[in-house]
Amino acid sequence: MTETWIGTIPVIESAILLVGCYLYMLGGRSGKWKRRVFGSLLCSTAVWVGLLLMGRFKWPVLGLYPLISIGFSLGYGADLTLTKIVKRGLIVAFLCLSGGLLAYILGGKAWMILPLQGFIGLGSVWLGVKNPLHAAAEEFFVCLLLTECLIMYPLVVSF
């Protein structure tokens, strides 16, 4: 596998992931199923495609979809800041659990991505609670922050 091909795989994953994040945002406007079903499916598909292209796909990684779907289905609105933090923290936990599943299945250095994923997930809590952006843009970026590390797992060095 050439270096150029390995460098192209995250571009392919990212393109799929961006569409998933767009559907996440659309589901926030109307039709929650867009977020819960198709947004989570495309975000999962981005990882699956990366694993297939790297020759590392294993059937248990299909468990990624229900974890992301549950995370995308949890409500996060609240009037109290602490409640917002707790609800969004639960979403981060589900997405980190999906990263933990990938790290467990892939092994090796995959575990090194999980702390980064958690740290970036906390950034999504900050963004969601403080809301400095228009709501539609904020939802897209929250989804991107929650899922961007997932597409790194297929590219982990396996030794």
Salt bridges, closest charged atoms under 4 A:
GLU138 OE2 - ARG88 NH1 3.73
GLU139 OE1 - ARG29 NH1 2.97
GLU139 OE1 - ARG35 NH2 2.92
